[in-house]
């Protein structure tokens, strides 16, 4: 199953145009956690700047499959 991982806030969106193939939604959630951990390593102490942002897992039709708040996951 193809999933896209968008970073979304109330005012902005960083869209994943590529997506990745995963086995199921649980695999997509695991990949999302890996992506968030990589983001955390990149931004370091500036993690507070991501308050209000979430990572949304979306199918090719645009249906929201799962959403994770970045601040809750980053800490």
mmCIF file of the N, C-alpha and C atoms, coordinates in Angstrom:
data_MODEL
# 
_entry.id   MODEL 
# 
loop_
_atom_site.group_PDB 
_atom_site.id 
_atom_site.type_symbol 
_atom_site.label_atom_id 
_atom_site.label_alt_id 
_atom_site.label_comp_id 
_atom_site.label_asym_id 
_atom_site.label_entity_id 
_atom_site.label_seq_id 
_atom_site.pdbx_PDB_ins_code 
_atom_site.Cartn_x 
_atom_site.Cartn_y 
_atom_site.Cartn_z 
_atom_site.occupancy 
_atom_site.B_iso_or_equiv 
_atom_site.pdbx_formal_charge 
_atom_site.auth_seq_id 
_atom_site.auth_comp_id 
_atom_site.auth_asym_id 
_atom_site.auth_atom_id 
_atom_site.pdbx_PDB_model_num 
ATOM 1   N N  . UNK A 1 1  ? 0.846  -1.164 0.000  1.00 0.00 ? 1  UNK A N  1 
ATOM 2   C CA . UNK A 1 1  ? 0.000  0.000  0.000  1.00 0.00 ? 1  UNK A CA 1 
ATOM 3   C C  . UNK A 1 1  ? 0.895  1.232  0.000  1.00 0.00 ? 1  UNK A C  1 
ATOM 4   N N  . UNK A 1 2  ? 0.552  2.195  -0.815 1.00 0.00 ? 2  UNK A N  1 
ATOM 5   C CA . UNK A 1 2  ? 1.317  3.429  -0.932 1.00 0.00 ? 2  UNK A CA 1 
ATOM 6   C C  . UNK A 1 2  ? 0.790  4.447  0.076  1.00 0.00 ? 2  UNK A C  1 
ATOM 7   N N  . UNK A 1 3  ? 1.705  5.034  0.854  1.00 0.00 ? 3  UNK A N  1 
ATOM 8   C CA . UNK A 1 3  ? 1.331  6.047  1.845  1.00 0.00 ? 3  UNK A CA 1 
ATOM 9   C C  . UNK A 1 3  ? 2.196  7.280  1.655  1.00 0.00 ? 3  UNK A C  1 
ATOM 10  N N  . UNK A 1 4  ? 1.598  8.426  1.930  1.00 0.00 ? 4  UNK A N  1 
ATOM 11  C CA . UNK A 1 4  ? 2.290  9.701  1.896  1.00 0.00 ? 4  UNK A CA 1 
ATOM 12  C C  . UNK A 1 4  ? 2.327  10.251 3.312  1.00 0.00 ? 4  UNK A C  1 
ATOM 13  N N  . UNK A 1 5  ? 3.408  10.964 3.629  1.00 0.00 ? 5  UNK A N  1 
ATOM 14  C CA . UNK A 1 5  ? 3.618  11.470 4.980  1.00 0.00 ? 5  UNK A CA 1 
ATOM 15  C C  . UNK A 1 5  ? 3.748  12.992 4.911  1.00 0.00 ? 5  UNK A C  1 
ATOM 16  N N  . UNK A 1 6  ? 2.661  13.697 5.209  1.00 0.00 ? 6  UNK A N  1 
ATOM 17  C CA . UNK A 1 6  ? 2.639  15.157 5.136  1.00 0.00 ? 6  UNK A CA 1 
ATOM 18  C C  . UNK A 1 6  ? 2.873  15.755 6.516  1.00 0.00 ? 6  UNK A C  1 
ATOM 19  N N  . UNK A 1 7  ? 3.675  16.813 6.570  1.00 0.00 ? 7  UNK A N  1 
ATOM 20  C CA . UNK A 1 7  ? 3.830  17.600 7.794  1.00 0.00 ? 7  UNK A CA 1 
ATOM 21  C C  . UNK A 1 7  ? 2.836  18.752 7.696  1.00 0.00 ? 7  UNK A C  1 
ATOM 22  N N  . UNK A 1 8  ? 1.957  18.863 8.694  1.00 0.00 ? 8  UNK A N  1 
ATOM 23  C CA . UNK A 1 8  ? 0.838  19.799 8.609  1.00 0.00 ? 8  UNK A CA 1 
ATOM 24  C C  . UNK A 1 8  ? 0.702  20.582 9.913  1.00 0.00 ? 8  UNK A C  1 
ATOM 25  N N  . UNK A 1 9  ? 0.438  21.879 9.778  1.00 0.00 ? 9  UNK A N  1 
ATOM 26  C CA . UNK A 1 9  ? 0.066  22.715 10.915 1.00 0.00 ? 9  UNK A CA 1 
ATOM 27  C C  . UNK A 1 9  ? -1.241 23.411 10.542 1.00 0.00 ? 9  UNK A C  1 
ATOM 28  N N  . UNK A 1 10 ? -1.729 24.273 11.418 1.00 0.00 ? 10 UNK A N  1 
ATOM 29  C CA . UNK A 1 10 ? -2.956 25.004 11.105 1.00 0.00 ? 10 UNK A CA 1 
ATOM 30  C C  . UNK A 1 10 ? -2.739 26.036 10.008 1.00 0.00 ? 10 UNK A C  1 
ATOM 31  N N  . UNK A 1 11 ? -1.455 26.380 9.744  1.00 0.00 ? 11 UNK A N  1 
ATOM 32  C CA . UNK A 1 11 ? -1.168 27.448 8.797  1.00 0.00 ? 11 UNK A CA 1 
ATOM 33  C C  . UNK A 1 11 ? -0.284 27.046 7.626  1.00 0.00 ? 11 UNK A C  1 
ATOM 34  N N  . UNK A 1 12 ? 0.244  25.853 7.654  1.00 0.00 ? 12 UNK A N  1 
ATOM 35  C CA . UNK A 1 12 ? 1.203  25.467 6.619  1.00 0.00 ? 12 UNK A CA 1 
ATOM 36  C C  . UNK A 1 12 ? 1.162  23.964 6.402  1.00 0.00 ? 12 UNK A C  1 
ATOM 37  N N  . UNK A 1 13 ? 1.746  23.536 5.292  1.00 0.00 ? 13 UNK A N  1 
ATOM 38  C CA . UNK A 1 13 ? 1.796  22.113 4.977  1.00 0.00 ? 13 UNK A CA 1 
ATOM 39  C C  . UNK A 1 13 ? 3.046  21.825 4.155  1.00 0.00 ? 13 UNK A C  1 
ATOM 40  N N  . UNK A 1 14 ? 3.758  20.786 4.531  1.00 0.00 ? 14 UNK A N  1 
ATOM 41  C CA . UNK A 1 14 ? 4.895  20.299 3.763  1.00 0.00 ? 14 UNK A CA 1 
ATOM 42  C C  . UNK A 1 14 ? 4.465  18.939 3.221  1.00 0.00 ? 14 UNK A C  1 
ATOM 43  N N  . UNK A 1 15 ? 4.231  18.903 1.916  1.00 0.00 ? 15 UNK A N  1 
ATOM 44  C CA . UNK A 1 15 ? 3.609  17.741 1.281  1.00 0.00 ? 15 UNK A CA 1 
ATOM 45  C C  . UNK A 1 15 ? 4.666  16.753 0.801  1.00 0.00 ? 15 UNK A C  1 
ATOM 46  N N  . UNK A 1 16 ? 4.419  15.492 1.078  1.00 0.00 ? 16 UNK A N  1 
ATOM 47  C CA . UNK A 1 16 ? 5.229  14.382 0.574  1.00 0.00 ? 16 UNK A CA 1 
ATOM 48  C C  . UNK A 1 16 ? 4.656  13.992 -0.781 1.00 0.00 ? 16 UNK A C  1 
ATOM 49  N N  . UNK A 1 17 ? 5.388  14.295 -1.857 1.00 0.00 ? 17 UNK A N  1 
ATOM 50  C CA . UNK A 1 17 ? 4.914  13.970 -3.209 1.00 0.00 ? 17 UNK A CA 1 
ATOM 51  C C  . UNK A 1 17 ? 5.348  12.580 -3.659 1.00 0.00 ? 17 UNK A C  1 
ATOM 52  N N  . UNK A 1 18 ? 6.248  11.950 -2.901 1.00 0.00 ? 18 UNK A N  1 
ATOM 53  C CA . UNK A 1 18 ? 6.809  10.671 -3.315 1.00 0.00 ? 18 UNK A CA 1 
ATOM 54  C C  . UNK A 1 18 ? 6.089  9.495  -2.681 1.00 0.00 ? 18 UNK A C  1 
ATOM 55  N N  . UNK A 1 19 ? 5.936  9.530  -1.357 1.00 0.00 ? 19 UNK A N  1 
ATOM 56  C CA . UNK A 1 19 ? 5.322  8.417  -0.637 1.00 0.00 ? 19 UNK A CA 1 
ATOM 57  C C  . UNK A 1 19 ? 6.232  7.207  -0.594 1.00 0.00 ? 19 UNK A C  1 
ATOM 58  N N  . UNK A 1 20 ? 5.796  6.204  0.163  1.00 0.00 ? 20 UNK A N  1 
ATOM 59  C CA . UNK A 1 20 ? 6.524  4.934  0.215  1.00 0.00 ? 20 UNK A CA 1 
ATOM 60  C C  . UNK A 1 20 ? 5.527  3.788  0.255  1.00 0.00 ? 20 UNK A C  1 
ATOM 61  N N  . UNK A 1 21 ? 5.964  2.662  -0.220 1.00 0.00 ? 21 UNK A N  1 
ATOM 62  C CA . UNK A 1 21 ? 5.165  1.440  -0.156 1.00 0.00 ? 21 UNK A CA 1 
ATOM 63  C C  . UNK A 1 21 ? 5.370  0.801  1.209  1.00 0.00 ? 21 UNK A C  1 
ATOM 64  N N  . UNK A 1 22 ? 4.283  0.465  1.864  1.00 0.00 ? 22 UNK A N  1 
ATOM 65  C CA . UNK A 1 22 ? 4.335  -0.227 3.147  1.00 0.00 ? 22 UNK A CA 1 
ATOM 66  C C  . UNK A 1 22 ? 3.398  -1.426 3.092  1.00 0.00 ? 22 UNK A C  1 
ATOM 67  N N  . UNK A 1 23 ? 3.599  -2.338 4.011  1.00 0.00 ? 23 UNK A N  1 
ATOM 68  C CA . UNK A 1 23 ? 2.795  -3.562 4.055  1.00 0.00 ? 23 UNK A CA 1 
ATOM 69  C C  . UNK A 1 23 ? 1.362  -3.275 4.515  1.00 0.00 ? 23 UNK A C  1 
ATOM 70  N N  . UNK A 1 24 ? 1.244  -2.416 5.565  1.00 0.00 ? 24 UNK A N  1 
ATOM 71  C CA . UNK A 1 24 ? -0.070 -2.118 6.144  1.00 0.00 ? 24 UNK A CA 1 
ATOM 72  C C  . UNK A 1 24 ? 0.027  -0.836 6.951  1.00 0.00 ? 24 UNK A C  1 
ATOM 73  N N  . UNK A 1 25 ? -1.060 -0.427 7.590  1.00 0.00 ? 25 UNK A N  1 
ATOM 74  C CA . UNK A 1 25 ? -1.064 0.814  8.356  1.00 0.00 ? 25 UNK A CA 1 
ATOM 75  C C  . UNK A 1 25 ? -0.078 0.771  9.518  1.00 0.00 ? 25 UNK A C  1 
ATOM 76  N N  . UNK A 1 26 ? 0.063  -0.363 10.160 1.00 0.00 ? 26 UNK A N  1 
ATOM 77  C CA . UNK A 1 26 ? 1.019  -0.474 11.266 1.00 0.00 ? 26 UNK A CA 1 
ATOM 78  C C  . UNK A 1 26 ? 2.447  -0.236 10.780 1.00 0.00 ? 26 UNK A C  1 
ATOM 79  N N  . UNK A 1 27 ? 2.773  -0.739 9.600  1.00 0.00 ? 27 UNK A N  1 
ATOM 80  C CA . UNK A 1 27 ? 4.094  -0.481 9.014  1.00 0.00 ? 27 UNK A CA 1 
ATOM 81  C C  . UNK A 1 27 ? 4.257  0.994  8.686  1.00 0.00 ? 27 UNK A C  1 
ATOM 82  N N  . UNK A 1 28 ? 3.196  1.625  8.212  1.00 0.00 ? 28 UNK A N  1 
ATOM 83  C CA . UNK A 1 28 ? 3.236  3.059  7.917  1.00 0.00 ? 28 UNK A CA 1 
ATOM 84  C C  . UNK A 1 28 ? 3.485  3.861  9.192  1.00 0.00 ? 28 UNK A C  1 
ATOM 85  N N  . UNK A 1 29 ? 2.829  3.476  10.287 1.00 0.00 ? 29 UNK A N  1 
ATOM 86  C CA . UNK A 1 29 ? 3.035  4.160  11.567 1.00 0.00 ? 29 UNK A CA 1 
ATOM 87  C C  . UNK A 1 29 ? 4.485  3.996  12.029 1.00 0.00 ? 29 UNK A C  1 
ATOM 88  N N  . UNK A 1 30 ? 5.035  2.812  11.857 1.00 0.00 ? 30 UNK A N  1 
ATOM 89  C CA . UNK A 1 30 ? 6.428  2.571  12.243 1.00 0.00 ? 30 UNK A CA 1 
ATOM 90  C C  . UNK A 1 30 ? 7.369  3.437  11.403 1.00 0.00 ? 30 UNK A C  1 
ATOM 91  N N  . UNK A 1 31 ? 7.103  3.540  10.104 1.00 0.00 ? 31 UNK A N  1 
ATOM 92  C CA . UNK A 1 31 ? 7.917  4.393  9.237  1.00 0.00 ? 31 UNK A CA 1 
ATOM 93  C C  . UNK A 1 31 ? 7.780  5.861  9.631  1.00 0.00 ? 31 UNK A C  1 
ATOM 94  N N  . UNK A 1 32 ? 6.580  6.265  10.037 1.00 0.00 ? 32 UNK A N  1 
ATOM 95  C CA . UNK A 1 32 ? 6.357  7.645  10.487 1.00 0.00 ? 32 UNK A CA 1 
ATOM 96  C C  . UNK A 1 32 ? 7.196  7.936  11.721 1.00 0.00 ? 32 UNK A C  1 
ATOM 97  N N  . UNK A 1 33 ? 7.257  6.996  12.645 1.00 0.00 ? 33 UNK A N  1 
ATOM 98  C CA . UNK A 1 33 ? 8.070  7.191  13.848 1.00 0.00 ? 33 UNK A CA 1 
ATOM 99  C C  . UNK A 1 33 ? 9.548  7.318  13.503 1.00 0.00 ? 33 UNK A C  1 
ATOM 100 N N  . UNK A 1 34 ? 10.008 6.541  12.533 1.00 0.00 ? 34 UNK A N  1 
ATOM 101 C CA . UNK A 1 34 ? 11.398 6.642  12.074 1.00 0.00 ? 34 UNK A CA 1 
ATOM 102 C C  . UNK A 1 34 ? 11.634 8.031  11.482 1.00 0.00 ? 34 UNK A C  1 
ATOM 103 N N  . UNK A 1 35 ? 10.710 8.500  10.653 1.00 0.00 ? 35 UNK A N  1 
ATOM 104 C CA . UNK A 1 35 ? 10.845 9.818  10.031 1.00 0.00 ? 35 UNK A CA 1 
ATOM 105 C C  . UNK A 1 35 ? 10.866 10.919 11.086 1.00 0.00 ? 35 UNK A C  1 
ATOM 106 N N  . UNK A 1 36 ? 10.019 10.798 12.093 1.00 0.00 ? 36 UNK A N  1 
ATOM 107 C CA . UNK A 1 36 ? 9.975  11.795 13.164 1.00 0.00 ? 36 UNK A CA 1 
ATOM 108 C C  . UNK A 1 36 ? 11.276 11.770 13.956 1.00 0.00 ? 36 UNK A C  1 
ATOM 109 N N  . UNK A 1 37 ? 11.811 10.595 14.213 1.00 0.00 ? 37 UNK A N  1 
ATOM 110 C CA . UNK A 1 37 ? 13.085 10.485 14.933 1.00 0.00 ? 37 UNK A CA 1 
ATOM 111 C C  . UNK A 1 37 ? 14.213 11.128 14.125 1.00 0.00 ? 37 UNK A C  1 
ATOM 112 N N  . UNK A 1 38 ? 14.208 10.938 12.808 1.00 0.00 ? 38 UNK A N  1 
ATOM 113 C CA . UNK A 1 38 ? 15.212 11.571 11.952 1.00 0.00 ? 38 UNK A CA 1 
ATOM 114 C C  . UNK A 1 38 ? 15.054 13.090 11.986 1.00 0.00 ? 38 UNK A C  1 
ATOM 115 N N  . UNK A 1 39 ? 13.825 13.556 11.963 1.00 0.00 ? 39 UNK A N  1 
ATOM 116 C CA . UNK A 1 39 ? 13.558 14.990 12.047 1.00 0.00 ? 39 UNK A CA 1 
ATOM 117 C C  . UNK A 1 39 ? 14.061 15.543 13.373 1.00 0.00 ? 39 UNK A C  1 
ATOM 118 N N  . UNK A 1 40 ? 13.810 14.823 14.435 1.00 0.00 ? 40 UNK A N  1 
ATOM 119 C CA . UNK A 1 40 ? 14.269 15.225 15.771 1.00 0.00 ? 40 UNK A CA 1 
ATOM 120 C C  . UNK A 1 40 ? 15.790 15.345 15.812 1.00 0.00 ? 40 UNK A C  1 
ATOM 121 N N  . UNK A 1 41 ? 16.480 14.390 15.200 1.00 0.00 ? 41 UNK A N  1 
ATOM 122 C CA . UNK A 1 41 ? 17.940 14.435 15.169 1.00 0.00 ? 41 UNK A CA 1 
ATOM 123 C C  . UNK A 1 41 ? 18.435 15.640 14.372 1.00 0.00 ? 41 UNK A C  1 
ATOM 124 N N  . UNK A 1 42 ? 17.718 15.990 13.308 1.00 0.00 ? 42 UNK A N  1 
ATOM 125 C CA . UNK A 1 42 ? 18.104 17.123 12.470 1.00 0.00 ? 42 UNK A CA 1 
ATOM 126 C C  . UNK A 1 42 ? 17.896 18.459 13.170 1.00 0.00 ? 42 UNK A C  1 
ATOM 127 N N  . UNK A 1 43 ? 16.751 18.623 13.837 1.00 0.00 ? 43 UNK A N  1 
ATOM 128 C CA . UNK A 1 43 ? 16.423 19.940 14.386 1.00 0.00 ? 43 UNK A CA 1 
ATOM 129 C C  . UNK A 1 43 ? 16.916 20.150 15.805 1.00 0.00 ? 43 UNK A C  1 
ATOM 130 N N  . UNK A 1 44 ? 17.224 19.076 16.516 1.00 0.00 ? 44 UNK A N  1 
ATOM 131 C CA . UNK A 1 44 ? 17.792 19.173 17.851 1.00 0.00 ? 44 UNK A CA 1 
ATOM 132 C C  . UNK A 1 44 ? 17.001 20.072 18.790 1.00 0.00 ? 44 UNK A C  1 
ATOM 133 N N  . UNK A 1 45 ? 17.669 21.036 19.417 1.00 0.00 ? 45 UNK A N  1 
ATOM 134 C CA . UNK A 1 45 ? 17.031 21.879 20.436 1.00 0.00 ? 45 UNK A CA 1 
ATOM 135 C C  . UNK A 1 45 ? 15.899 22.756 19.891 1.00 0.00 ? 45 UNK A C  1 
ATOM 136 N N  . UNK A 1 46 ? 15.831 22.932 18.603 1.00 0.00 ? 46 UNK A N  1 
ATOM 137 C CA . UNK A 1 46 ? 14.778 23.761 18.024 1.00 0.00 ? 46 UNK A CA 1 
ATOM 138 C C  . UNK A 1 46 ? 13.456 23.017 17.893 1.00 0.00 ? 46 UNK A C  1 
ATOM 139 N N  . UNK A 1 47 ? 13.318 21.874 18.543 1.00 0.00 ? 47 UNK A N  1 
ATOM 140 C CA . UNK A 1 47 ? 12.099 21.062 18.440 1.00 0.00 ? 47 UNK A CA 1 
ATOM 141 C C  . UNK A 1 47 ? 10.857 21.854 18.828 1.00 0.00 ? 47 UNK A C  1 
ATOM 142 N N  . UNK A 1 48 ? 11.005 22.837 19.716 1.00 0.00 ? 48 UNK A N  1 
ATOM 143 C CA . UNK A 1 48 ? 9.866  23.656 20.113 1.00 0.00 ? 48 UNK A CA 1 
ATOM 144 C C  . UNK A 1 48 ? 9.247  24.405 18.951 1.00 0.00 ? 48 UNK A C  1 
ATOM 145 N N  . UNK A 1 49 ? 10.027 24.640 17.898 1.00 0.00 ? 49 UNK A N  1 
ATOM 146 C CA . UNK A 1 49 ? 9.515  25.325 16.717 1.00 0.00 ? 49 UNK A CA 1 
ATOM 147 C C  . UNK A 1 49 ? 8.463  24.490 15.987 1.00 0.00 ? 49 UNK A C  1 
ATOM 148 N N  . UNK A 1 50 ? 8.340  23.227 16.306 1.00 0.00 ? 50 UNK A N  1 
ATOM 149 C CA . UNK A 1 50 ? 7.393  22.341 15.636 1.00 0.00 ? 50 UNK A CA 1 
ATOM 150 C C  . UNK A 1 50 ? 6.097  22.181 16.446 1.00 0.00 ? 50 UNK A C  1 
ATOM 151 N N  . UNK A 1 51 ? 5.924  22.997 17.465 1.00 0.00 ? 51 UNK A N  1 
ATOM 152 C CA . UNK A 1 51 ? 4.687  22.958 18.242 1.00 0.00 ? 51 UNK A CA 1 
ATOM 153 C C  . UNK A 1 51 ? 3.509  23.248 17.318 1.00 0.00 ? 51 UNK A C  1 
ATOM 154 N N  . UNK A 1 52 ? 2.471  22.442 17.416 1.00 0.00 ? 52 UNK A N  1 
ATOM 155 C CA . UNK A 1 52 ? 1.296  22.614 16.562 1.00 0.00 ? 52 UNK A CA 1 
ATOM 156 C C  . UNK A 1 52 ? 1.364  21.859 15.245 1.00 0.00 ? 52 UNK A C  1 
ATOM 157 N N  . UNK A 1 53 ? 2.488  21.219 14.967 1.00 0.00 ? 53 UNK A N  1 
ATOM 158 C CA . UNK A 1 53 ? 2.637  20.451 13.732 1.00 0.00 ? 53 UNK A CA 1 
ATOM 159 C C  . UNK A 1 53 ? 2.274  18.992 13.988 1.00 0.00 ? 53 UNK A C  1 
ATOM 160 N N  . UNK A 1 54 ? 1.813  18.335 12.951 1.00 0.00 ? 54 UNK A N  1 
ATOM 161 C CA . UNK A 1 54 ? 1.515  16.908 13.023 1.00 0.00 ? 54 UNK A CA 1 
ATOM 162 C C  . UNK A 1 54 ? 1.974  16.231 11.730 1.00 0.00 ? 54 UNK A C  1 
ATOM 163 N N  . UNK A 1 55 ? 2.228  14.950 11.831 1.00 0.00 ? 55 UNK A N  1 
ATOM 164 C CA . UNK A 1 55 ? 2.558  14.145 10.664 1.00 0.00 ? 55 UNK A CA 1 
ATOM 165 C C  . UNK A 1 55 ? 1.315  13.349 10.305 1.00 0.00 ? 55 UNK A C  1 
ATOM 166 N N  . UNK A 1 56 ? 0.835  13.534 9.081  1.00 0.00 ? 56 UNK A N  1 
ATOM 167 C CA . UNK A 1 56 ? -0.362 12.835 8.632  1.00 0.00 ? 56 UNK A CA 1 
ATOM 168 C C  . UNK A 1 56 ? 0.008  11.771 7.613  1.00 0.00 ? 56 UNK A C  1 
ATOM 169 N N  . UNK A 1 57 ? -0.475 10.568 7.841  1.00 0.00 ? 57 UNK A N  1 
ATOM 170 C CA . UNK A 1 57 ? -0.310 9.468  6.899  1.00 0.00 ? 57 UNK A CA 1 
ATOM 171 C C  . UNK A 1 57 ? -1.565 9.450  6.027  1.00 0.00 ? 57 UNK A C  1 
ATOM 172 N N  . UNK A 1 58 ? -1.351 9.555  4.720  1.00 0.00 ? 58 UNK A N  1 
ATOM 173 C CA . UNK A 1 58 ? -2.451 9.721  3.774  1.00 0.00 ? 58 UNK A CA 1 
ATOM 174 C C  . UNK A 1 58 ? -2.322 8.690  2.656  1.00 0.00 ? 58 UNK A C  1 
ATOM 175 N N  . UNK A 1 59 ? -3.451 8.163  2.185  1.00 0.00 ? 59 UNK A N  1 
ATOM 176 C CA . UNK A 1 59 ? -3.441 7.237  1.055  1.00 0.00 ? 59 UNK A CA 1 
ATOM 177 C C  . UNK A 1 59 ? -3.386 8.033  -0.256 1.00 0.00 ? 59 UNK A C  1 
ATOM 178 N N  . UNK A 1 60 ? -3.159 7.375  -1.394 1.00 0.00 ? 60 UNK A N  1 
ATOM 179 C CA . UNK A 1 60 ? -3.072 8.078  -2.675 1.00 0.00 ? 60 UNK A CA 1 
ATOM 180 C C  . UNK A 1 60 ? -4.329 8.875  -3.032 1.00 0.00 ? 60 UNK A C  1 
ATOM 181 N N  . UNK A 1 61 ? -5.471 8.524  -2.459 1.00 0.00 ? 61 UNK A N  1 
ATOM 182 C CA . UNK A 1 61 ? -6.717 9.240  -2.745 1.00 0.00 ? 61 UNK A CA 1 
ATOM 183 C C  . UNK A 1 61 ? -6.902 10.453 -1.848 1.00 0.00 ? 61 UNK A C  1 
ATOM 184 N N  . UNK A 1 62 ? -5.946 10.670 -0.922 1.00 0.00 ? 62 UNK A N  1 
ATOM 185 C CA . UNK A 1 62 ? -6.008 11.809 -0.025 1.00 0.00 ? 62 UNK A CA 1 
ATOM 186 C C  . UNK A 1 62 ? -6.716 11.543 1.288  1.00 0.00 ? 62 UNK A C  1 
ATOM 187 N N  . UNK A 1 63 ? -7.125 10.310 1.511  1.00 0.00 ? 63 UNK A N  1 
ATOM 188 C CA . UNK A 1 63 ? -7.802 9.951  2.757  1.00 0.00 ? 63 UNK A CA 1 
ATOM 189 C C  . UNK A 1 63 ? -6.799 9.881  3.902  1.00 0.00 ? 63 UNK A C  1 
ATOM 190 N N  . UNK A 1 64 ? -7.100 10.572 4.999  1.00 0.00 ? 64 UNK A N  1 
ATOM 191 C CA . UNK A 1 64 ? -6.250 10.543 6.180  1.00 0.00 ? 64 UNK A CA 1 
ATOM 192 C C  . UNK A 1 64 ? -6.375 9.179  6.848  1.00 0.00 ? 64 UNK A C  1 
ATOM 193 N N  . UNK A 1 65 ? -5.239 8.497  7.020  1.00 0.00 ? 65 UNK A N  1 
ATOM 194 C CA . UNK A 1 65 ? -5.220 7.175  7.637  1.00 0.00 ? 65 UNK A CA 1 
ATOM 195 C C  . UNK A 1 65 ? -4.831 7.246  9.108  1.00 0.00 ? 65 UNK A C  1 
ATOM 196 N N  . UNK A 1 66 ? -3.943 8.216  9.429  1.00 0.00 ? 66 UNK A N  1 
ATOM 197 C CA . UNK A 1 66 ? -3.466 8.355  10.808 1.00 0.00 ? 66 UNK A CA 1 
ATOM 198 C C  . UNK A 1 66 ? -2.773 9.704  10.947 1.00 0.00 ? 66 UNK A C  1 
ATOM 199 N N  . UNK A 1 67 ? -2.826 10.274 12.142 1.00 0.00 ? 67 UNK A N  1 
ATOM 200 C CA . UNK A 1 67 ? -2.182 11.551 12.405 1.00 0.00 ? 67 UNK A CA 1 
ATOM 201 C C  . UNK A 1 67 ? -1.432 11.470 13.737 1.00 0.00 ? 67 UNK A C  1 
ATOM 202 N N  . UNK A 1 68 ? -0.214 12.055 13.776 1.00 0.00 ? 68 UNK A N  1 
ATOM 203 C CA . UNK A 1 68 ? 0.596  12.073 14.997 1.00 0.00 ? 68 UNK A CA 1 
ATOM 204 C C  . UNK A 1 68 ? 1.043  13.506 15.265 1.00 0.00 ? 68 UNK A C  1 
ATOM 205 N N  . UNK A 1 69 ? 0.825  13.990 16.482 1.00 0.00 ? 69 UNK A N  1 
ATOM 206 C CA . UNK A 1 69 ? 1.337  15.305 16.872 1.00 0.00 ? 69 UNK A CA 1 
ATOM 207 C C  . UNK A 1 69 ? 2.848  15.216 17.004 1.00 0.00 ? 69 UNK A C  1 
ATOM 208 N N  . UNK A 1 70 ? 3.582  16.106 16.370 1.00 0.00 ? 70 UNK A N  1 
ATOM 209 C CA . UNK A 1 70 ? 5.046  16.036 16.411 1.00 0.00 ? 70 UNK A CA 1 
ATOM 210 C C  . UNK A 1 70 ? 5.581  16.275 17.813 1.00 0.00 ? 70 UNK A C  1 
ATOM 211 N N  . UNK A 1 71 ? 5.071  17.245 18.530 1.00 0.00 ? 71 UNK A N  1 
ATOM 212 C CA . UNK A 1 71 ? 5.627  17.551 19.850 1.00 0.00 ? 71 UNK A CA 1 
ATOM 213 C C  . UNK A 1 71 ? 5.462  16.381 20.813 1.00 0.00 ? 71 UNK A C  1 
ATOM 214 N N  . UNK A 1 72 ? 4.331  15.702 20.779 1.00 0.00 ? 72 UNK A N  1 
ATOM 215 C CA . UNK A 1 72 ? 4.124  14.555 21.650 1.00 0.00 ? 72 UNK A CA 1 
ATOM 216 C C  . UNK A 1 72 ? 5.067  13.427 21.304 1.00 0.00 ? 72 UNK A C  1 
ATOM 217 N N  . UNK A 1 73 ? 5.388  13.294 20.022 1.00 0.00 ? 73 UNK A N  1 
ATOM 218 C CA . UNK A 1 73 ? 6.244  12.205 19.563 1.00 0.00 ? 73 UNK A CA 1 
ATOM 219 C C  . UNK A 1 73 ? 7.719  12.565 19.683 1.00 0.00 ? 73 UNK A C  1 
ATOM 220 N N  . UNK A 1 74 ? 8.048  13.861 19.557 1.00 0.00 ? 74 UNK A N  1 
ATOM 221 C CA . UNK A 1 74 ? 9.452  14.277 19.595 1.00 0.00 ? 74 UNK A CA 1 
ATOM 222 C C  . UNK A 1 74 ? 10.036 14.188 20.992 1.00 0.00 ? 74 UNK A C  1 
ATOM 223 N N  . UNK A 1 75 ? 9.209  14.282 22.026 1.00 0.00 ? 75 UNK A N  1 
ATOM 224 C CA . UNK A 1 75 ? 9.731  14.305 23.404 1.00 0.00 ? 75 UNK A CA 1 
ATOM 225 C C  . UNK A 1 75 ? 9.591  12.988 24.085 1.00 0.00 ? 75 UNK A C  1 
# 
